[in-house]
Amino acid sequence: MAGVADGKTLHSLRHTFAARALTETRNIQMVKQLMGHQDIHTTEIYLNFPIDYLKEVIGEVLLPASKRAIA
């Protein structure tokens, strides 16, 4: 009823929330508080992404728009 895609869980939504919160705030301490974690290491686990994904995201941020399609 909520329109959540098949195969998605509440846990996967927490990972998405953590990633988006970090992207928007650029403050892992704030994300830690928002997630309700006692230890920053728990938050880091939620923010652990595959290296290929990170390269893609960083490339999009660092490359000028005119070169993104080429890379």
Buried (B, 14 or more C-beta within 10 A) or exposed (E): EEEEEEEEEEEEEEBEBBBEBBEEEEEBEBBBEBBEBEEEEEBBEBBEEEEEEEEEEEEEEEEEEEEEEEE
